Amino acid sequence: AAGLVGGAIYAFAPLRFDLIGTVQHVNVAYLPLVVLLADHYRRSGRPAALIGVAAATAMQALCSYYLAYVTAIAGGVLTTVGLAMGDGVARRRALALGGAAVVGLVPLAALSVPYLALHAAAVVPDYPAVWLRSAAATPGWFVRRDMALFLGYLPLGLAIAGVLGWRRVVGERWRLALALGLVVVGAVLALGPTLPVAGRELPLPYPLLQEGVPRLGFLRD
């Protein structure tokens, strides 16, 4: 039942309808499989689950660059949480998961070579910071009913209940840390380059990623 409710929230989130014009391009069906198979591998150590992580990562990344970066971020959070919260075996499996995610990104990297060459020749531009600032979210976007990032009161209530009662709902601290890590990292990146606080602009990590990660500067938002 919990899986069906979570899947319905994931599939019918307001953001899906906000992007209905590009629904044929924004396929996020493989991203939950990355997390599910990673959790299975962490518990069982089965090579088939690790191969599944690589395959799901590859299929999700090939859908679009936007989704490729989201998938890479999820893989990074998975690996970091596994390393921080596990024993020797769990840490080795976390490193294996990180390696599987990297392998899954290889097909996209190979297909990106022509685009990188065009970018070096100034055919593919870098979008200016004004694009990023105009598309960046604000904290209010997550709680205002008129914004596409607002999931609804029921999902937010279930999320809070899951955190407060994590011992019965989640079962493992690793899963709780993974869920919170994905939410926090995703929300911080969605805020864009800066966060206005008391009349000042607090710098955030996105500009560093934009400078250092290939093709991230090509994206408009």
VENHUSUL-V789134 format. One record per backbone hydrogen bond with DSSP energy under -0.5 kcal/mol. NH is the residue of the N-H (numbers start at 1). CO is the residue of the C=O. E is the energy in kcal/mol with one decimal. If there is no record, write none. Layout:
nh:NH co:CO e:E
nh:NH co:CO e:E
This chain:
nh:5 co:1 e:-2.4
nh:6 co:2 e:-2.7
nh:7 co:3 e:-2.6
nh:8 co:4 e:-2.2
nh:9 co:5 e:-2.3
nh:10 co:6 e:-2.4
nh:11 co:7 e:-2.6
nh:12 co:8 e:-2.5
nh:13 co:10 e:-0.6
nh:16 co:13 e:-1.7
nh:17 co:13 e:-0.8
nh:17 co:14 e:-0.5
nh:18 co:14 e:-1.8
nh:19 co:15 e:-1.5
nh:20 co:17 e:-1.2
nh:22 co:19 e:-1.9
nh:23 co:20 e:-1.3
nh:25 co:22 e:-1.9
nh:26 co:22 e:-1.9
nh:27 co:25 e:-1.5
nh:28 co:26 e:-0.7
nh:32 co:28 e:-0.6
nh:34 co:30 e:-1.5
nh:35 co:31 e:-1.4
nh:36 co:32 e:-2.8
nh:37 co:33 e:-2.9
nh:38 co:34 e:-1.9
nh:39 co:35 e:-2.4
nh:40 co:36 e:-2.1
nh:41 co:37 e:-2.7
nh:42 co:38 e:-2.4
nh:43 co:39 e:-1.7
nh:44 co:40 e:-2.7
nh:45 co:41 e:-2.4
nh:49 co:46 e:-0.7
nh:50 co:46 e:-1.3
nh:51 co:47 e:-2.6
nh:52 co:48 e:-2.1
nh:53 co:49 e:-1.9
nh:54 co:50 e:-1.9
nh:55 co:51 e:-2.6
nh:56 co:52 e:-3.0
nh:57 co:53 e:-2.3
nh:58 co:54 e:-2.3
nh:59 co:55 e:-2.5
nh:60 co:56 e:-2.3
nh:61 co:57 e:-2.7
nh:62 co:58 e:-1.9
nh:63 co:60 e:-1.3
nh:64 co:60 e:-0.6
nh:64 co:61 e:-0.6
nh:68 co:64 e:-1.9
nh:69 co:65 e:-2.1
nh:70 co:66 e:-1.6
nh:71 co:67 e:-2.5
nh:72 co:68 e:-2.4
nh:73 co:69 e:-2.4
nh:74 co:70 e:-2.3
nh:75 co:71 e:-2.4
nh:76 co:72 e:-2.2
nh:77 co:73 e:-2.5
nh:78 co:74 e:-2.6
nh:79 co:75 e:-2.3
nh:80 co:76 e:-2.5
nh:81 co:77 e:-2.7
nh:82 co:78 e:-2.1
nh:83 co:79 e:-2.3
nh:84 co:80 e:-2.1
nh:85 co:81 e:-1.8
nh:86 co:82 e:-0.5
nh:91 co:87 e:-2.6
nh:92 co:88 e:-2.0
nh:93 co:89 e:-2.2
nh:94 co:90 e:-2.1
nh:95 co:91 e:-2.3
nh:96 co:92 e:-2.1
nh:97 co:93 e:-2.3
nh:98 co:94 e:-2.2
nh:99 co:95 e:-2.4
nh:100 co:96 e:-2.4
nh:101 co:97 e:-2.3
nh:102 co:98 e:-2.0
nh:103 co:99 e:-2.5
nh:104 co:100 e:-2.3
nh:105 co:101 e:-1.0
nh:105 co:102 e:-0.8
nh:106 co:102 e:-0.5
nh:106 co:103 e:-1.3
nh:109 co:105 e:-2.2
nh:110 co:106 e:-2.5
nh:111 co:107 e:-2.0
nh:112 co:108 e:-1.2
nh:113 co:109 e:-0.6
nh:113 co:110 e:-0.9
nh:116 co:112 e:-2.5
nh:117 co:113 e:-2.0
nh:118 co:114 e:-2.2
nh:119 co:115 e:-2.4
nh:120 co:116 e:-2.3
nh:121 co:117 e:-1.4
nh:122 co:119 e:-1.7
nh:123 co:118 e:-2.8
nh:124 co:118 e:-0.9
nh:125 co:123 e:-0.6
nh:127 co:217 e:-1.6
nh:131 co:128 e:-1.4
nh:132 co:128 e:-0.9
nh:133 co:129 e:-2.6
nh:134 co:130 e:-2.0
nh:135 co:131 e:-1.6
nh:136 co:132 e:-1.3
nh:137 co:190 e:-3.0
nh:141 co:138 e:-1.9
nh:142 co:139 e:-1.3
nh:143 co:140 e:-1.2
nh:144 co:140 e:-1.5
nh:147 co:144 e:-1.7
nh:150 co:147 e:-1.4
nh:151 co:149 e:-0.6
nh:156 co:152 e:-1.8
nh:157 co:153 e:-2.7
nh:158 co:154 e:-2.6
nh:159 co:155 e:-2.3
nh:160 co:156 e:-2.3
nh:161 co:157 e:-2.4
nh:162 co:158 e:-2.4
nh:163 co:159 e:-2.0
nh:164 co:160 e:-2.6
nh:165 co:161 e:-2.4
nh:166 co:163 e:-1.1
nh:168 co:165 e:-1.0
nh:169 co:165 e:-2.5
nh:170 co:166 e:-1.7
nh:171 co:166 e:-2.8
nh:176 co:172 e:-1.6
nh:177 co:173 e:-2.9
nh:178 co:174 e:-2.4
nh:179 co:175 e:-2.5
nh:180 co:176 e:-2.6
nh:181 co:177 e:-2.6
nh:182 co:178 e:-2.6
nh:183 co:179 e:-2.1
nh:184 co:180 e:-2.9
nh:185 co:181 e:-2.6
nh:186 co:182 e:-2.1
nh:187 co:183 e:-2.5
nh:188 co:184 e:-2.5
nh:189 co:185 e:-2.2
nh:190 co:186 e:-2.0
nh:191 co:187 e:-1.0
nh:191 co:188 e:-0.5
nh:192 co:189 e:-1.5
nh:195 co:202 e:-2.1
nh:197 co:200 e:-3.4
nh:200 co:197 e:-1.7
nh:202 co:195 e:-2.8
nh:202 co:200 e:-0.7
nh:203 co:201 e:-0.6
nh:204 co:193 e:-2.7
nh:206 co:192 e:-0.6
nh:207 co:204 e:-0.6
nh:208 co:205 e:-0.8
nh:209 co:205 e:-1.7
nh:210 co:206 e:-2.7
nh:211 co:207 e:-1.8
nh:212 co:208 e:-1.8
nh:213 co:209 e:-2.8
nh:214 co:212 e:-0.5
nh:216 co:213 e:-1.4
nh:217 co:213 e:-0.5
nh:218 co:215 e:-1.4
nh:219 co:215 e:-0.5
nh:219 co:216 e:-1.0
